């Protein structure tokens, strides 16, 4: 998956993308910040796979591949 495809998928899920940042020079990794209902969500595109940061009740977080969430 490329960046433009990932952005379209995120927008299709109802999020508004407001910031995209490249996080690695050697591999094409991007951090994507999106808003939905006045709440911020983070996505990461790394090696063609799209991940979403999932918060836990304990206060921790983890990255889950987006296809696992759907």
N, C-alpha and C positions, 0 to 999 in steps of 0.2 A: 504494500500500500504506500502511496506517495502522500506528500503533505496536502496537496489540494483535495485528494480523495478523502483523507482523514478529516479535514475541515468540513467538507460537505456532509460526511457521515455525522459528525458532531452537531452540525446545524440541523440536520434532519431529525435528530433525537430531541430537538427543542431547546438546545443551549444556544446562547449568544457568545461567540468567540470574541474576546477583547484583547488578547495578547498572545503572541507566538514568539518563542525565543529558541534559538539554536543552542543546544547545550554541549555539543561535541563537534570538533572540527574534522576529525578523521572519519567517524561514521556519522551518517545523517540522523541525528537524534534531535528531537524538538520537544519542548515543554509548551503545552497549550493550556491557557487559562480561559475558562468559560464561565458564564453566569446564567443561572436559571432561578427565577423566583427570589431575586436579591441574595442568592447564596453562591459562593465561588466554588468551582470544581476544577480539578487539575487532571489533564490528560497528558500522556507521553507517547510520542511516536518514536519507536526504536527498532531499527532493522526491519522495517516494514510491518511491524505489529503495533497495534494501538492499545494502550493501557490506561486505566482509570485509577486514581488514588481513592481507596476506600477507607474511611475513618472507622475506628472501632470504639465501642463504648468505654473501653479501658483507657482511651486516650492515644493509643497507638494508631498506626496507619500501615497499609500495604498496597502494593500495585497489583491489580488484577487485569488480565487480558480482557479486552472489551467483549470478545466473543463468548467468554465464560459468564459474563454478566447477563447477556441477553437471554 
